[in-house]
Amino acid sequence: MKIQHLKAYVRVWLKLTIQQFQSQVANARGAAALFIFGKLFRLASALFLVYVVVGKAKLIAGYSLNQAIFLLMLFNLTQTISQLFLRGVYLFRQKVVDGTFDFYLL
């Protein structure tokens, strides 16, 4: 893939991402705060669960508490990064089918 094509794809992706973010903020102002709170609550409850389970059993499949927490944090980081790039991808199909995607490319 040529660099020019990659730059064009990144520019289109960035434009669509900014428009989707603006749409989300305009439609529900508290949605971003609620989303972040939900992520933090899920992470805290998962850390608590790992801490309790490893505290009782001392090892999970041979992993210590620090190793289990590291694996959990690594999983959450990769999941969050993939959601950052792929969230809303399924919404583009309708834009391509009805022809409105062309207006985003202009």
C-alpha positions, 0 to 999 in steps of 0.5 A: 500500500502506498503512503498516499493511499494510507494518508487518504484513509487516515484522513477519511477515518479521522474526519468520520471519527470527529463527526461521530464524536461531535454527533455523540456529544451533541445528542447526549452531553452526559454520555461521555462521562457515563461511558468513562464512569462505566469503564472505570467501574468495570475495571475496578470491579474486575481488579477487585475480583482478581484481588479477592480470588488470588487473595484466597487461592494465592495462585490462579493457574500458576499466576501470582496476584501481580501477574494476574493484575498485569494480564487484566490491565493488558487485556483492558488496554488492548480492548480499549484501543480496539474499541477506539479504532473500531467503534461505529464501523458497522454504521458505515454500511448504511452510509455506503448503501444510501450514498451519503458516504460520498459527501463525507469524502468531499 
